[in-house]
Amino acid sequence: MTKPVTVRFQGPGGAVTLSVTEVGQNKIEYTVRSGNGQAKGGASGQGRGCVTAIRENGSGTSCGGAGRTRPSPQPDAVVIQASTGPDATALLHVVSP
């Protein structure tokens, strides 16, 4: 993926819209809308990343250094990880229970 894209799927509390708003060399930005909530995250620079967990009662995002492993499934949550790869790529992983 080299341009913005929107993906819709069912989450624990209903419909979820994941919009990747910017993609570039060592960069990815995204917005997640679920129910009446919204979360944003992104990564800029090698080895950086954000993880957003979407649950029925809300969501939370944590950003910082990114490991090389994909997120693990969590009970009753969809987990989204956006990170930069070792070869200047932007990576997006969506993991459901």
C-alpha positions as CSV (number, residue, x, y, z in Angstrom):
1,M,0.0,0.0,0.0
2,T,1.5,3.3,-1.0
3,K,-1.5,5.6,-0.6
4,P,-4.3,6.3,2.0
5,V,-6.9,3.6,2.3
6,T,-10.0,2.9,4.5
7,V,-10.9,-0.6,5.8
8,R,-14.2,-1.4,7.5
9,F,-14.7,-4.5,9.7
10,Q,-16.7,-5.7,12.7
11,G,-15.1,-5.2,16.2
12,P,-16.3,-6.2,19.6
13,G,-18.7,-3.3,19.9
14,G,-19.9,-3.1,16.3
15,A,-18.6,-1.5,13.1
16,V,-15.0,-0.2,13.0
17,T,-13.4,2.1,10.4
18,L,-9.7,2.1,10.1
19,S,-8.3,4.9,7.9
20,V,-4.6,4.9,7.0
21,T,-4.2,8.6,6.3
22,E,-0.5,8.8,5.4
23,V,2.1,6.2,4.2
24,G,5.7,6.9,3.3
25,Q,9.2,5.8,3.9
26,N,9.5,5.0,7.6
27,K,6.1,6.6,8.2
28,I,2.4,5.5,8.7
29,E,-0.5,7.5,10.3
30,Y,-4.0,6.1,11.0
31,T,-7.3,6.9,12.6
32,V,-9.7,4.3,14.1
33,R,-13.4,5.1,14.6
34,S,-15.6,2.7,16.6
35,G,-19.0,3.4,18.1
36,N,-18.8,7.0,19.3
37,G,-15.0,6.9,19.9
38,Q,-11.9,7.7,17.9
39,A,-8.3,6.9,18.3
40,K,-5.3,8.0,16.3
41,G,-1.7,6.7,16.0
42,G,1.3,6.6,13.8
43,A,4.9,5.9,13.5
44,S,7.7,8.1,12.0
45,G,11.3,7.0,12.0
46,Q,12.9,3.5,12.0
47,G,11.8,1.2,14.7
48,R,8.8,3.2,15.9
49,G,5.2,2.1,16.2
50,C,1.7,2.4,17.8
51,V,-0.7,-0.3,19.1
52,T,-4.4,0.4,19.4
53,A,-6.7,-2.1,21.2
54,I,-10.4,-1.8,20.4
55,R,-12.8,-3.2,23.0
56,E,-16.6,-3.0,23.3
57,N,-16.3,-0.3,26.0
58,G,-13.6,1.9,24.3
59,S,-10.1,1.9,22.9
60,G,-6.6,2.8,23.9
61,T,-3.4,3.6,22.0
62,S,0.2,3.2,23.1
63,C,3.1,4.5,21.0
64,G,6.9,4.2,21.2
65,G,9.6,1.8,20.1
66,A,8.3,-1.1,18.1
67,G,9.4,-4.7,18.5
68,R,9.8,-7.1,15.6
69,T,6.8,-9.3,16.7
70,R,3.2,-8.9,15.7
71,P,0.7,-8.2,18.4
72,S,-0.9,-11.2,20.1
73,P,-4.7,-11.8,20.0
74,Q,-6.5,-10.5,23.1
75,P,-9.9,-11.7,24.4
76,D,-12.7,-9.5,23.2
77,A,-10.5,-7.0,21.5
78,V,-9.2,-6.1,18.0
79,V,-5.5,-5.1,18.1
80,I,-4.0,-2.8,15.4
81,Q,-0.3,-2.3,15.2
82,A,1.3,0.3,12.9
83,S,5.1,0.3,12.8
84,T,8.1,1.0,10.6
85,G,10.1,-1.9,9.2
86,P,13.9,-2.3,9.0
87,D,13.8,-1.7,5.2
88,A,12.1,1.8,5.5
89,T,8.6,0.3,5.0
90,A,5.4,1.0,6.9
91,L,3.7,-2.1,8.4
92,L,0.1,-2.5,9.5
93,H,-1.2,-5.6,11.4
94,V,-4.8,-6.2,12.5
95,V,-5.4,-9.1,14.9
96,S,-8.8,-10.3,16.1
97,P,-9.6,-12.7,18.9
